[in-house]
Amino acid sequence: MTELGILLIALGIYILIISILGIISMIAATIKANKEESGVHINASDALRESLRYILSVIGASIIVVLAAISPFLLGTIIAIIGGVLHSLALLGIGSLVMIITLIPVIYIGLRLSLYLQACVIDNLGAIECVKKCWHVTKGHVLLLFITLLILNLVALPFSLINIVLPQFQIGTFLSMLIVGPISAVTLTLIYRGLTEKAESKPSELDNAPIEVGQHNSF
């Protein structure tokens, strides 16, 4: 194996480790923020230990979210790939156009499912259940999530620039995990709690349904 191959493998392992540590830190920060907001004190070490319970569910949910978000984008990608293989400018153009058109639903789905980690941790749900819960509570709040995530990404932008300058070390990813990660987790936790309370306080459609004349309850 060449030195370049070894370097790429080592870099891949490093990025994987950083990603897992990032997930753990996000879960731990979510746990601590949720507990503190509920009036229960928990120290960082206990939150980290408790976060290990949710890793598999969060990873599973993240896979579902990614697949759901990119699914509208796949058709255009496939058409563009076929166009590239066949050297067809028409197919390349159609594929590119489809990808541009489907960019809006991709962003919409991503925003609707952006609180999946909070749903998994706060409500102790499995991968599929937390995605469903997230989709439910974020209904009608896409603009709020868009603005919030835009601000958080702007805060993380300098760290991304560090990765561009020093891609072999991924220092920006590490610093972003330490600094921006907890801020994002706390912010999204508070938003999720607020949206959940709002969703649960809404009367159901059944409660609001008018009772027709002559309709009576049977026991």
C-alpha positions, -999 to +999 in steps of 0.1 A: +000+000+000+013+034-009+019+062+016-010+081+000-033+052+006-022+049+043-026+086+047-062+085+033-072+056+055-057+073+086-076+105+077-108+086+072-105+069+106-097+103+122-127+119+106-149+090+117-136+093+153-142+130+153-177+125+139-186+100+166-172+123+193-192+151+178-224+130+180-217+121+216-210+157+226-242+169+209-262+142+227-246+151+261-252+188+256-288+180+247-292+159+278-277+186+301-297+214+285-330+194+288-323+185+324-314+220+334-344+234+317-365+209+337-349+221+369-327+190+373-290+195+377-267+171+360-229+175+356-210+170+323-196+136+331-230+122+340-244+136+308-216+120+287-222+086+303-259+089+297-253+099+261-239+065+253-275+051+255-286+071+225-258+067+201-273+038+180-307+055+178-292+088+168-270+073+141-299+052+128-321+083+127-294+104+110-292+078+082-330+079+078-329+117+077-302+118+051-319+093+029-353+112+032-337+145+025-317+135-006-344+113-021-359+140-043-324+149-055-316+113-066-337+114-098-318+143-112-285+128-101-292+095-119-303+113-151-271+134-150-249+103-144-266+085-174-260+116-195-224+117-185-219+080-194-237+084-227-221+117-234-255+133-238-257+170-232-295+168-233-296+143-204-270+163-185-290+194-189-323+177-178-305+161-149-291+194-138-325+211-141-342+184-121-315+187-094-321+225-092-358+221-090-357+194-063-333+215-042-362+232-025-379+200-013-345+188-002-340+219+020-376+217+032-373+180+043-340+187+059-354+216+080-385+196+090-362+167+103-335+189+118-345+182+154-343+144+152-315+142+177-335+162+203-366+140+197-345+109+201-329+121+234-355+141+251-384+118+243-363+086+244-375+074+210-361+049+185-347+060+152-380+058+132-402+071+160-380+102+166-381+111+129-419+109+129-421+130+161-397+156+146-418+158+115-449+164+136-436+191+159-418+211+132-449+215+111-455+252+104-421+263+118-398+259+088-389+296+087-379+296+124-356+265+118-342+280+087-332+313+104-318+294+134-297+270+114-285+297+091-272+317+121-256+286+136-239+277+103-226+313+100-211+309+135-194+276+123-182+291+091-148+303+103-140+267+115-150+254+081-125+278+065-098+264+088-106+229+073-101+243+038-067+258+047-056+227+067-077+198+053-053+171+064-058+179+101-095+188+102-088+211+131-118+232+122-141+202+127-126+196+162-129+232+172-164+234+159-173+203+179-160+219+211-174+254+206-203+254+181-216+219+189-228+227+225-243+260+214-262+243+186-274+215+209-287+239+236-304+262+210-321+233+192-331+217+225-349+248+237-366+251+203-377+215+204-391+218+239-410+249+229-424+234+197-433+202+215-452+221+242-470+241+215-479+209+195-492+191+226-512+222+237-531+223+204-566+207+206-570+177+183-591+179+152-615+155+169-620+179+197-627+208+173-651+188+151-686+202+152-714+180+165-741+174+140-778+178+150-792+146+162-757+131+169-754+115+203-728+095+222-734+059+227-720+041+258 
